[in-house]
Amino acid sequence: MTPFDSTKISIKQWAEEDRPREKLLMKGASALSNSELLAILIGSGNDKESAVELSKRILQKADNDLGKLAKFAVSDLVNNFRGIGTAKAVTIVAAMELGKRRKEAGAAERKKILSSKDAYEIFSSVFIDLNHEETWALLLDRANQIVDHMQVSRGGIAGTVVDIRLILREALNNYASGIILAHNHPSGNCVPSGNDVQLTKKLKEAARYMDIVLLDHLIVTDHTYYSFADEGAI
């Protein structure tokens, strides 16, 4: 083969220790690059690229940021990468979701909320990678220990509708004495809107009649958050 031969070299032609699967078995998963791990997921490339080469191109499209890759929908992968069909795209999306849930499970091990940062660590794993807005609530006992968490609503890019009655019903059913509300802003701007302020006031007032305290309302983005409590706005 000359240096100018464009014929694709398949992974099977590589030295055994350089093949992703064999490399994982020999050296462990931590020895593999992101593109090699992704290549194992997709299994094969296309008629011009090996699985690793295709994986590198997918990662480049995501700026080599796994957080951005996790935001790719099945259609994004299928429509933009030759050799990625629905089955391979679903495999990638499922792997990204497992990673997210692992992080969420680790964060949920913190049972007691002592600050807005503690709450943010719980919610950040819930909201990470979302392209739409969701609202969640933590229900706490008198010692600020989490007794339950719940999804309150799911909406679009611009907003979501929150039913205060639903939150209070679950709080009462769980004998909760405190609530921490949170929602994400997919835009990355964590400044509260007029609707956010109004929702906070309404929930605080409604909860008060049931001897339940709205402890905080967080607006979460991928890298930061706004706390109504920290800002003295609750």
PEPE-V512224 format. One record per backbone hydrogen bond with DSSP energy under -0.5 kcal/mol. NH is the residue of the N-H (numbers start at 1). CO is the residue of the C=O. E is the energy in kcal/mol with one decimal. If there is no record, write none. Layout:
BEGIN
{{NH & CO & E} {NH & CO & E}}
END
This chain:
BEGIN
{{5 & 2 & -1.9} {10 & 8 & -0.6} {13 & 10 & -1.4} {14 & 11 & -1.6} {18 & 15 & -2.4} {19 & 15 & -0.6} {19 & 16 & -1.2} {23 & 19 & -3.4} {24 & 20 & -2.3} {25 & 21 & -2.1} {26 & 22 & -2.3} {27 & 23 & -3.0} {28 & 23 & -0.5} {28 & 24 & -2.1} {31 & 28 & -1.5} {32 & 29 & -1.6} {37 & 33 & -2.3} {38 & 34 & -2.5} {39 & 35 & -2.0} {40 & 36 & -1.6} {41 & 37 & -1.4} {42 & 38 & -2.1} {43 & 39 & -2.2} {44 & 42 & -1.5} {46 & 49 & -1.9} {54 & 50 & -2.6} {55 & 51 & -2.2} {56 & 52 & -2.4} {57 & 53 & -1.8} {58 & 54 & -2.2} {59 & 55 & -2.4} {60 & 56 & -2.3} {61 & 57 & -1.9} {62 & 58 & -1.0} {63 & 60 & -1.9} {64 & 59 & -3.7} {65 & 62 & -1.5} {66 & 64 & -0.6} {69 & 65 & -2.2} {70 & 66 & -2.1} {71 & 68 & -1.1} {72 & 69 & -1.7} {77 & 73 & -1.7} {78 & 74 & -2.4} {79 & 75 & -2.5} {80 & 76 & -1.1} {81 & 77 & -1.2} {84 & 81 & -2.0} {85 & 83 & -0.8} {89 & 85 & -2.5} {90 & 86 & -2.7} {91 & 87 & -1.8} {92 & 88 & -2.1} {93 & 89 & -2.6} {94 & 90 & -2.7} {95 & 91 & -2.1} {96 & 92 & -2.3} {97 & 93 & -2.0} {98 & 94 & -2.1} {99 & 95 & -2.0} {100 & 96 & -1.9} {101 & 97 & -2.5} {102 & 98 & -2.2} {103 & 99 & -1.8} {104 & 100 & -2.3} {105 & 101 & -2.6} {106 & 102 & -2.0} {107 & 103 & -2.3} {108 & 104 & -2.1} {109 & 105 & -0.5} {109 & 106 & -0.9} {110 & 107 & -1.6} {111 & 109 & -1.0} {113 & 144 & -3.0} {114 & 112 & -0.6} {119 & 115 & -1.7} {120 & 116 & -2.7} {121 & 117 & -2.2} {122 & 118 & -1.2} {123 & 119 & -2.6} {124 & 120 & -3.1} {125 & 121 & -0.7} {126 & 122 & -0.6} {126 & 123 & -0.7} {127 & 123 & -2.4} {128 & 124 & -1.6} {130 & 127 & -2.0} {133 & 156 & -2.5} {135 & 153 & -2.4} {136 & 182 & -3.1} {137 & 150 & -2.3} {138 & 180 & -2.7} {139 & 148 & -3.1} {140 & 138 & -0.5} {140 & 178 & -2.9} {141 & 145 & -2.2} {144 & 141 & -1.9} {146 & 111 & -3.4} {147 & 139 & -3.3} {148 & 139 & -1.4} {150 & 137 & -2.2} {152 & 135 & -3.2} {152 & 150 & -0.6} {153 & 135 & -1.7} {155 & 133 & -3.3} {156 & 159 & -1.9} {164 & 162 & -0.8} {166 & 163 & -0.6} {167 & 163 & -1.3} {168 & 164 & -2.3} {169 & 165 & -2.4} {170 & 166 & -2.0} {171 & 167 & -2.2} {172 & 168 & -2.5} {173 & 169 & -2.4} {174 & 170 & -1.6} {175 & 172 & -1.4} {176 & 171 & -2.9} {177 & 140 & -2.5} {178 & 140 & -1.8} {179 & 213 & -2.5} {180 & 138 & -2.2} {181 & 216 & -2.4} {182 & 136 & -2.4} {183 & 218 & -2.1} {184 & 134 & -1.4} {185 & 220 & -2.1} {186 & 184 & -0.5} {188 & 185 & -2.2} {190 & 188 & -0.7} {197 & 193 & -2.0} {198 & 194 & -2.3} {199 & 195 & -2.7} {200 & 196 & -2.1} {201 & 197 & -2.1} {202 & 198 & -2.4} {203 & 199 & -2.6} {204 & 200 & -2.3} {205 & 201 & -2.2} {206 & 202 & -2.5} {207 & 203 & -2.6} {208 & 204 & -1.7} {209 & 205 & -1.0} {210 & 207 & -1.6} {211 & 208 & -1.7} {212 & 207 & -2.3} {213 & 177 & -2.4} {215 & 179 & -2.3} {215 & 213 & -1.1} {216 & 179 & -1.0} {218 & 181 & -2.7} {219 & 226 & -2.2} {220 & 183 & -2.6} {220 & 218 & -0.6} {221 & 224 & -2.6} {226 & 219 & -2.2} {228 & 217 & -2.1} {228 & 226 & -0.5} {231 & 227 & -1.8} {232 & 229 & -1.6} {233 & 228 & -3.2}}
END
